Amino acid sequence: MTMSTDLSKYDNSAYDPGGGAFKRLLWYYVNILFFKSPLIPSSALKCTLLRLFGAKVGKGVNIKPAVNIKYPWRLTVGDYAWIGEYAWIDNLDEVVIGKHCCISQGAMLLCGNHNYRKPAFDLITGRIILEDGAWIGAYSIVCPGVTCKSHAVLAVNSVATRNLEAFSIYQGNPAVKVKDRVFEPEMNPGEKQK
């Protein structure tokens, strides 16, 4: 028997984005005006708005202009995290961004997908966790259900379809480990680099 995709049968009614209809509508406009807009540079204002909508946001968080966040009530951002221009946090599920994480410009945290095995193209979601010190490179994608362990790096324009090991650098589509992430020792003030 031959099956084919039939989007007329798509039914997303079982999915609950949370927040309630009014809160979601209000967030839609706040997101457009204050987050997606390239005209609002203030991280402090954005952090305050996120907290008002239920996000857990640490201190010293830096959110650049033109960032898109689907549902702030499903977002946790640790201290001193950076979120770059045009980053998209499509958090249909929970997203946890640890302390000192960097999400570079144009990167996407993608918590949702569709089941290609089902004719009705059923929605699939999975949470994303970026542990402390993880770095998601520019124009990279983290797929649903992925954990980027402590200080893992996803290189520019790469796609993480599986968990990334701690202190490791990944590259490609799908991303594979290319080397370890090793930090250079810090220099004392006045010391010259060799």
Secondary structure, 3 states (H helix, E strand, C coil): CCCCCCHHHCCCCCCCCCCCHHHHHHHHHHHHHHHCCCCCCCHHHHHHHHHHCCCEECCCCEECCCCEECCHHHEEECCCCEECCCCEEECCCCEEECCCCEECCCCEEECEEECCCCCCCCEEECCEEECCCCEECCCCEECCCCEECCCCEECCCCEECCCECCCEEEEECCEEEEEECCCCCCCCCCCCCC
